[in-house]
């Protein structure tokens, strides 16, 4: 019996005959063969041939096996399949060469094989460490290892041999030079670098200041040296595996900074400012330093006195919030976040601020405040004035006096119109946000968010984010009755639990930019576990996004993620203690920050049992779930963005050497099964703005399943947002798409529906309303045969190249007037409430 196989890079790994079966099956599918049992039969013949010809103890290599597969296919009379298999081998060789070039490597390893070419390009462009000359000096495997090691380090300090739940006498302060120990200490198979050790000392010092450390730091180092923490290598393995297997990805700052000099893993911050020039400029400085490390900032400018108000110290008049926002915008222009992305801002103004009318139109035509998303914080009492159509008072924050009155319905209509014309401002609903705020009675109202509006934070609070790839938990197999699909719920639960621990550890090991932010963040310990790949997940299940069934699945998945993240947070509280402000929260009263908890008839899990556990043991994290925009991390995972429907099933990018078509992999696979996937289909979908609704030869069944963002009505977008919000602690990043011919009244109905359904905020986009955003299928051109650049071994986007030479002038015409990605020069699209690159995932407000 064959037990081992030698890979191309020389590694000896366990032999798995299913891989032979799958390779044959893919070749059969490529030529329209549909009998899976034939693939199984030939696979068994290949194994028997190997067993007959191998010498005792001989280990076969990949090439040997593939040669036998070709021969057996030809002997079975499957010449067309054999040809497809031979072409497959050639393409694999080309893919390996392409990956070697991208990563600047002679041989690709097992991790490189897991990621598609587009994902590796994203990693190479923005994540892998480089030398001063810009040469890549780190592999994806090394990246995920340094991140996993860094993230696991706090767990050592919570070990019962090191950590005390009761206060002790402080350990003596000891000097420590991390460079001296670099490369000399290991946990399991993983070596610690200087930045890992620096982070370990930083967490130790904080816990020692809290009088929780049982041993001096020098003894901790000796214990590591002796291998006393060897078992924590398994925890590192878990963190490493969920990233490498693309089941979970943390936010960009973690991937870039952990195990590196900056050390900051937090993506989202809210900064406060008082009504003084000193406070305004101090906040400006802090924002710049946060941008430097890769974070984004939200601010509520409502404490600033209105434009034209009296200033006693100078006897002059105030510039007002909009002028200071312009100053912040200019600062952002000259800061690049951590060398990875530029600064991202959320500017918020309360609906009763005297400058609210100017604020609403501040981004008219998107010609100013280009580094800001802006949102109106619609205060709870606004709706009383709106319903009764009574004059709405605007209050001067300097003295609390009425500045003037406005018509509330006219104010709301202006917000709607600007959203219709320019996609901004967004709306934040005070009542829906603070109804589920655990600290409303003690800390007051939350009035600000991060740049994309989904992370609800108090001033000087921050949050770390990460997303679970739902598509990774689809189990597809074939039996005598054809294709079967299941959801791996056990695997999903395990990943939710590991990811919750991962994100909780990030809070501890994170290198905070300021002490006040560290204090406020660790007081509530909010983490933001979310999901991505929802569109691909529903495609696999053959369930329309814009259907009752689709929304039931959204609710079921988010309930599941929230439930088991809370379960793990309870376990962490038992091991490490509750979040410090737990007794000031409504959790102790048996409440939860989710609307779904109030609707018992919709439960799929035992929330009463969970509440009993929380009352007994507490929680480690005030929030556990957030739905954030996933930007480039969904590109790395090879799946669709966040909870968004797909923007386009086929996306076209034109460069001088040709045109590249990016095809959704589930759509591609399904059309191949239908026998209609070819160059014509790819180009037809591209010409139809990425949609298949007007392509006559595609069956109606698939038109219902494979819907794009623009195929879905605004009402169904809002209902999807509400379904996910129902089981999400914080808020949800999602764009409500409207067709180009949508009316202002259409948009107004969507705003009102979102508020009625309990959404906490809203971002809208009417097609072609934002200048500079890519519009699919705009140009006609000469056509040529497409060459696939697809990696069937790595789940992810498929790329097809059309080798037509384009002049620079032609490309410039196609991109003129459009915002271009600074990383890969692709025209940006509007999705997840932001302008985003559909190729590399770069976004102004990504995580």
Secondary structure, DSSP 8 states (H G I E B T S, - for coil): ---EEE-TTS-EEE--HHHHHHHHHHHHHHTT---HHHHHHHHHHHHHHHHHHS-TT--EEHHHHHHHHHHHHHHTT-HHHHHHHHHHHHHHHHHHHHHHHHHT-SS--HHHHHS-HHHHHHHHHHTS-B-TTS-B---HHHHHHHHHHHHHHHHHHTSTTTB-SS-----------HHHHTTT-EETTEE--HHHHHHHHHHHHHHHHTT-BSS-HHHHHHHHHHTTTGGGHHHHHHHHHHHHTTSEEE-HHHHHHTTSSS-----EEEE---SSHHHHHHHHHHHHHHHHHT-EEEEEGGGS--TT-EETTTTEE---HHHHHHHHHHHHHT-EETTTEE--EEEEEETTBTTHHHHHTTTGGG-S-TTEEEEEEE-TTHHHHHHHT-EEEEE-TTT--EEEEEEHHHHHHHHHHHHHHHS--EEEEHHHHHHT-TTHHHH----EE-TTS--EE-TTEEEEEEEEEGGGGEEEEEETTEEEEEE-HHHHHHHHHHHHHHHHHHHHH---SSHHHHHHHHHH--EEEEEE-HHHHHHHHT--TTSHHHHHHHHHHHHHHHHHHHHHHHHHHHHH---TTGGGSGGGGT--S-GGGG-GGG-SS-HHHHHHHHHHH--S-S--B-B---HHHHHHHTS--TT--BS-SEEEEEETTEEEEEE-HHHHHHHHHHT--SHHHHHHHHHTTT--TT-TTS-HHHHHHS-BGGGS-HHHHHHHHHHHHTT-SS-B--EEEE-TT--HHHHHHHHHHHHHTT-SEEEEEETT-STT---TT--------EEEE--TTS-S-EEEEE-----HHHHHHHHTTS-B-TTT--BEEEETTEEEETTT--BTT--
